[in-house]
Amino acid sequence: MTAQAVEVGGRNTVIVVTAEQLEQVEREAGQAQEVLREAEREYAANRASQTAYGKHRDAVEAADHVAVRARLLRQDWEVQEEGRRRRAADGEAAAAEMSRDIDGLGASRASAVQAVVAAGSAMRAALDALGEHDGRVRAVGQGLAGRGLRSRDGEATGAGLDGSARVRGQLWPLVDGSAVLGQMLADLVAERYPRHPLARFSAPPHGGVTAGRGRDEVLALSRSARGR
């Protein structure tokens, strides 16, 4: 498949001519010639026949029309093929001239893949740790609830309705670990690519009323540890 640019309505528009299209038109041209030859034989055998004359006239027009289409399409195809060959040669020359840079692509991609794998392992470990902490908060909350301690009336120690725990006045909220990592990624992307869609990532917390607060607390402590 090749393409050519033509001017349509004041704008460059790419017209694609495929080998299948060219073959189809040339096949139609051959068929039109067969019809024309048959019409010529019939007309030659009976020149007085208006029907034979009409069929011959129509066959001439049809064969001429499709022959012009095939010739023009073939010309366009050859021009495009020449352009394709020229671009292929230019590409080979560019690849030779840029061989040092190109040879480094495999190594740089391998390094990137290793970094992504390491990041995936770190994220998995972080999710496990965040999940363990969230589970511990829930366990403490269940223990307090089992003792009949609920922090709904301002008690210093008691379980929240969503399973969070308040101990001696300190709230231990649930933590949405996935949202923590998502927001951390958004922070990192924003540092490098402020206009990237991921830099504006924001997801509602999942897991309980206080899960958003728990997420924000972990993020704040993480940012502080990173020196931000």
Backbone torsions as a table, in degrees:
resi	resn	phi	psi	omega
1	MET	NA	135.3	175.0
2	THR	-130.9	172.4	-177.6
3	ALA	-141.6	154.8	175.1
4	GLN	-135.8	152.5	179.8
5	ALA	-101.2	130.6	177.1
6	VAL	-128.2	160.4	-179.7
7	GLU	-89.4	118.6	178.3
8	VAL	-130.4	115.4	178.1
9	GLY	60.9	33.0	178.0
10	GLY	82.4	4.9	-179.8
11	ARG	-128.3	148.6	175.8
12	ASN	-75.4	125.2	179.1
13	THR	-125.0	133.7	-178.4
14	VAL	-82.8	124.0	175.8
15	ILE	-105.3	121.9	-177.8
16	VAL	-97.5	128.1	175.6
17	VAL	-116.0	119.3	-179.2
18	THR	-99.1	160.7	176.8
19	ALA	-62.0	-35.0	179.5
20	GLU	-63.7	-40.3	178.6
21	GLN	-64.2	-42.7	179.7
22	LEU	-64.0	-44.4	178.8
23	GLU	-62.3	-39.6	179.8
24	GLN	-62.7	-46.6	-178.6
25	VAL	-65.7	-41.7	179.8
26	GLU	-68.1	-32.9	174.9
27	ARG	-65.8	-41.8	177.4
28	GLU	-63.0	-37.1	178.6
29	ALA	-64.3	-41.1	177.7
30	GLY	-64.2	-41.2	178.7
31	GLN	-65.0	-39.5	179.0
32	ALA	-63.8	-36.0	177.6
33	GLN	-67.1	-36.7	176.9
34	GLU	-64.5	-42.9	177.7
35	VAL	-62.7	-40.7	-179.5
36	LEU	-64.1	-44.1	179.8
37	ARG	-61.5	-40.1	178.8
38	GLU	-65.4	-40.6	178.9
39	ALA	-66.6	-36.0	178.7
40	GLU	-65.1	-43.8	179.1
41	ARG	-62.2	-41.7	-179.0
42	GLU	-67.4	-40.0	-179.2
43	TYR	-70.4	-38.7	178.8
44	ALA	-64.1	-32.0	-179.4
45	ALA	-76.9	-22.1	-177.1
46	ASN	-150.6	79.5	-176.5
47	ARG	-68.3	-18.9	-178.6
48	ALA	-81.0	-11.8	-176.9
49	SER	-78.9	120.1	176.5
50	GLN	-67.3	-33.3	178.5
51	THR	-64.2	-45.6	179.7
52	ALA	-64.6	-38.9	178.2
53	TYR	-62.0	-45.3	-179.3
54	GLY	-64.0	-41.6	178.9
55	LYS	-64.3	-38.6	179.3
56	HIS	-66.6	-43.7	179.1
57	ARG	-60.6	-46.9	-179.7
58	ASP	-64.8	-37.9	-179.8
59	ALA	-67.1	-37.9	177.5
60	VAL	-62.6	-46.2	-178.5
61	GLU	-64.4	-44.0	-178.5
62	ALA	-65.6	-43.8	-179.5
63	ALA	-65.0	-40.6	179.5
64	ASP	-64.9	-42.7	-178.4
65	HIS	-63.1	-48.5	-176.8
66	VAL	-72.1	-29.7	177.0
67	ALA	-65.2	-41.3	177.1
68	VAL	-62.9	-44.7	178.3
69	ARG	-58.5	-45.8	-178.4
70	ALA	-65.4	-41.2	-179.3
71	ARG	-64.8	-44.3	-179.3
72	LEU	-66.7	-40.2	179.7
73	LEU	-65.9	-39.1	177.6
74	ARG	-63.1	-41.0	178.2
75	GLN	-62.4	-45.7	178.5
76	ASP	-61.6	-42.1	-179.9
77	TRP	-60.1	-44.7	-178.5
78	GLU	-66.0	-38.7	176.3
79	VAL	-62.4	-44.4	-179.5
80	GLN	-66.6	-38.7	178.4
81	GLU	-63.1	-38.6	177.5
82	GLU	-64.0	-42.2	176.4
83	GLY	-62.6	-40.0	178.4
84	ARG	-63.3	-43.7	178.5
85	ARG	-63.5	-39.3	179.1
86	ARG	-64.9	-43.0	178.9
87	ARG	-66.2	-35.8	178.1
88	ALA	-63.9	-40.8	177.9
89	ALA	-65.3	-41.6	177.4
90	ASP	-62.6	-38.3	178.7
91	GLY	-64.6	-41.6	178.0
92	GLU	-63.0	-41.4	179.5
93	ALA	-64.8	-42.3	179.4
94	ALA	-64.2	-40.7	179.9
95	ALA	-63.6	-37.6	178.6
96	ALA	-67.4	-43.2	-178.7
97	GLU	-68.8	-31.0	-177.3
98	MET	-101.7	21.4	-173.3
99	SER	-57.1	-37.8	-178.8
100	ARG	-63.1	-46.2	178.5
101	ASP	-65.9	-41.5	-177.3
102	ILE	-66.7	-38.5	-179.3
103	ASP	-62.5	-25.4	-179.5
104	GLY	-82.1	-7.3	-177.0
105	LEU	-64.8	-41.9	-179.3
106	GLY	-61.7	-43.3	-179.4
107	ALA	-67.1	-41.0	-178.6
108	SER	-68.0	-37.1	177.7
109	ARG	-67.7	-40.2	178.0
110	ALA	-61.1	-40.9	177.6
111	SER	-64.4	-40.4	179.3
112	ALA	-64.4	-41.6	179.2
113	VAL	-62.7	-42.8	178.4
114	GLN	-61.3	-40.9	179.5
115	ALA	-65.3	-39.5	179.0
116	VAL	-65.8	-41.5	177.8
117	VAL	-61.5	-43.5	178.8
118	ALA	-63.7	-40.3	178.6
119	ALA	-64.5	-39.1	178.3
120	GLY	-63.0	-41.3	178.1
121	SER	-64.9	-41.1	179.3
122	ALA	-65.4	-39.5	178.5
123	MET	-65.9	-39.1	178.2
124	ARG	-63.0	-43.0	178.5
125	ALA	-65.2	-38.6	178.8
126	ALA	-65.8	-41.5	177.3
127	LEU	-62.0	-39.9	178.2
128	ASP	-63.1	-44.8	-178.4
129	ALA	-66.7	-41.9	178.7
130	LEU	-65.9	-39.5	177.8
131	GLY	-65.4	-38.2	178.1
132	GLU	-64.3	-43.2	179.2
133	HIS	-63.4	-44.0	178.3
134	ASP	-59.6	-40.2	178.6
135	GLY	-65.3	-37.0	178.2
136	ARG	-66.1	-40.7	178.0
137	VAL	-60.6	-44.3	-179.6
138	ARG	-64.5	-38.6	179.9
139	ALA	-64.1	-42.4	177.6
140	VAL	-64.2	-42.5	178.3
141	GLY	-60.1	-42.2	178.5
142	GLN	-64.9	-38.9	178.8
143	GLY	-63.2	-41.3	178.5
144	LEU	-67.8	-41.7	179.1
145	ALA	-62.8	-36.7	179.0
146	GLY	-65.2	-22.3	176.8
147	ARG	-90.9	4.2	179.8
148	GLY	80.8	15.7	-178.1
149	LEU	-98.4	116.6	179.7
150	ARG	-124.4	135.8	-177.0
151	SER	-96.8	45.5	-178.6
152	ARG	-97.1	-11.5	-179.0
153	ASP	-118.5	25.7	176.7
154	GLY	85.4	15.5	178.1
155	GLU	-65.6	149.0	-180.0
156	ALA	-71.3	-27.0	-178.7
157	THR	-135.0	127.0	179.1
158	GLY	170.0	169.3	-179.0
159	ALA	-92.0	140.7	174.8
160	GLY	-81.0	164.2	-179.4
161	LEU	-63.5	-26.7	-178.1
162	ASP	-93.3	4.2	179.2
163	GLY	100.4	-2.6	177.0
164	SER	-70.9	171.7	-177.1
165	ALA	-131.5	139.4	172.3
166	ARG	-117.0	124.7	-177.3
167	VAL	-128.2	117.4	-179.6
168	ARG	52.2	40.9	176.1
169	GLY	89.3	-11.0	179.8
170	GLN	-96.6	127.8	178.4
171	LEU	-85.4	130.5	172.1
172	TRP	-110.9	95.4	-175.5
173	PRO	-77.3	161.1	170.6
174	LEU	-66.5	162.2	-177.5
175	VAL	-130.8	125.5	173.7
176	ASP	-88.8	95.5	-175.1
177	GLY	-61.1	-39.5	-179.6
178	SER	-62.3	-40.4	179.5
179	ALA	-67.9	-33.2	176.6
180	VAL	-59.8	-50.4	-178.2
181	LEU	-68.1	-36.9	177.9
182	GLY	-62.1	-43.8	-179.7
183	GLN	-70.2	-35.6	176.6
184	MET	-61.6	-43.0	176.6
185	LEU	-61.6	-41.8	179.0
186	ALA	-61.5	-38.9	178.3
187	ASP	-63.0	-45.1	-178.9
188	LEU	-65.1	-41.4	178.4
189	VAL	-64.4	-41.7	-178.5
190	ALA	-62.4	-31.7	178.7
191	GLU	-65.0	-34.6	-175.3
192	ARG	-101.6	-38.6	-176.2
193	TYR	-132.1	77.7	-174.3
194	PRO	-57.9	-26.1	-176.2
195	ARG	-94.1	0.3	179.2
196	HIS	-70.2	142.1	179.3
197	PRO	-55.1	-35.1	-179.8
198	LEU	-65.2	-23.0	179.1
199	ALA	-66.9	-18.4	-179.6
200	ARG	-105.9	20.0	-178.5
201	PHE	-60.8	134.8	175.3
202	SER	-155.4	124.8	-179.0
203	ALA	-130.7	138.6	177.3
204	PRO	-64.4	142.1	-179.5
205	PRO	-65.6	150.3	-179.1
206	HIS	-122.9	133.7	174.5
207	GLY	127.3	-12.0	180.0
208	GLY	156.2	171.1	-176.8
209	VAL	-61.5	-38.8	-175.2
210	THR	-94.0	1.3	-175.6
211	ALA	-60.2	-34.6	176.8
212	GLY	-64.4	-40.7	178.3
213	ARG	-66.1	-41.5	177.3
214	GLY	-61.9	-41.7	176.2
215	ARG	-58.4	-48.2	-177.8
216	ASP	-64.4	-36.6	178.8
217	GLU	-65.8	-46.0	179.3
218	VAL	-63.1	-41.2	178.8
219	LEU	-63.4	-42.1	-179.8
220	ALA	-63.2	-44.0	178.4
221	LEU	-65.7	-37.9	179.0
222	SER	-66.5	-43.3	178.9
223	ARG	-63.8	-39.4	178.3
224	SER	-63.8	-40.6	179.3
225	ALA	-66.9	-29.4	178.1
226	ARG	-82.0	-5.2	178.9
227	GLY	84.0	21.1	178.6
228	ARG	-93.9	NA	NA
